[in-house]
Amino acid sequence: MAKALDGVRVLDFTHVQSGPTCTQLLAWFGADVIKVERPGEGDVTRAQLRDIPNADSLYFTMLNSNKRSITLDTKNPEGKRVLEELVKVCDVMVENFAPGALDRMGFTWERIQEINPRIILASVKGFGPGPFEDCKVYENVAQCTGGSASTTGFRDGLPMVTGAQIGDSGTGLHLALGIVTALYQRTLTGRGQKVMCAMQDSVLNLCRVKLRDQQRLERGPLREYSQFGEGVPFGETVPRAGNDSGGGQPGRILKCKGWEHDPNAYIYFITQGPVWEKICDVIGEPTWKTNPDYATPAGRLPHLNEIFTRIEAWTMAHTKFEAMEMLNKYDIPCGPILSMKEIAEDRSLYATGTLVEVDHPVRGTYLTVGNPVKLSDNDVKVERSPLLGEHTEEVLASVLGLNEAQIEAVRSSGAVGLAPRQAAE
Ligand code: CAO
């Protein structure tokens, strides 16, 4: 079956997490993604958090499926020349080096356009133009500067970072959208363009509701926040709201049967207005349907602690899965807190290709997250990540059309380092 991005060739100059998540998605949609790595070590994540000696780490293998890897020292004159040749024949170049690194390598946007005016150059940086534009940035820095940390956690506790990699993978997603949009525009204009995603901007985009609340706060207290019902005055800035839901429908995480020994025996429970009467029936409080203190969403806001304490008395009598099943019968929105172990054992996620087991020649079988974006005309097969430099010669020959002698010349210049087999010896 043909894929959406068949025929699109991506020069993948990315490393660590943010860039690789973007190019992995493009590969799943059918692009030929050629990952350029520094000879010898490659993407730094290959060796980070290693769980099996000498094998590429899960950090690397789970972010680099369906790509080809070539090694190239782009500071070596011959390596630079090969990179230029690749720029000529690629549709997209993606990079997430520190600010200025690509320019220092000699590949400014102007130079790249000279080499190939149709190419799309897509970059991740920590910040956009401004006081922090030169800073190197990792995930948690982006969470802290994009508004996520100040609004996550409990009011009386520290700011918190979240386990979801909204700075890295979140920015990768934004960048992928920018790239396919630019590719579409190129079909109309014939020109490439520069796509830039700052990690701070991506996190802020995902924290949009909190900026909404910042502005609402100027007009009065945030009545759906628990602290309103608790009589705690608001300050000048959006407070951390614990597990309060970010929408207009109050929600909390509540204990379920077994919570005393299972750290994930909890359920998220939303007291959605339209199903309020059903909630009252399920928890055994039928009088709350007509009592003015509880019958309307506005009436309930000052009583949320009392209401959730009562609901929790009900959820604690059931496991999170029993509660989910019972509540769903009445369309009461809820969600069990699933551990990573439970998720990894959920066969339905394998059936949809969201979880995939992949075979790897060095590390054996590993589990990864497949493409979360399902297209009905794209059959995505998740393939293992490449070994370092596995496709160097193949790419030089098939993409750049070099013959044996030319490949040998590149090799002897030191631009591609040792072949993976030699390196292992
Ligand atoms: N051949 C030769 N040199 C290469 C090369 C190659 N194939 N690939 C990279 N290099 C060089 C770069 O040119 C750079 O050299 P200079 O410093 O002399 O210009 C050098 O390697 C280091 O690159 P870097 O500064 O990008 O790497 P770092 O480990 O110091 O920083 C990071 C990493 C992620 C903080 C930085 O790249 C960054 O801020 N990127 C943008 C934001 C981002 O994507 N962050 C997400 C990281 S995922 O958690």
Boltz pocket constraint, residues with backbone or C-beta under 6 A from the ligand:
constraints:
  - pocket:
      binder: B
      contacts: [[A, 15], [A, 16], [A, 17], [A, 18], [A, 19], [A, 36], [A, 37], [A, 38], [A, 39], [A, 72], [A, 73], [A, 74], [A, 75], [A, 96], [A, 97], [A, 98], [A, 99], [A, 100], [A, 101], [A, 102], [A, 104], [A, 105], [A, 124], [A, 125], [A, 126], [A, 135], [A, 136], [A, 137], [A, 138], [A, 139], [A, 168]]
      max_distance: 6.0
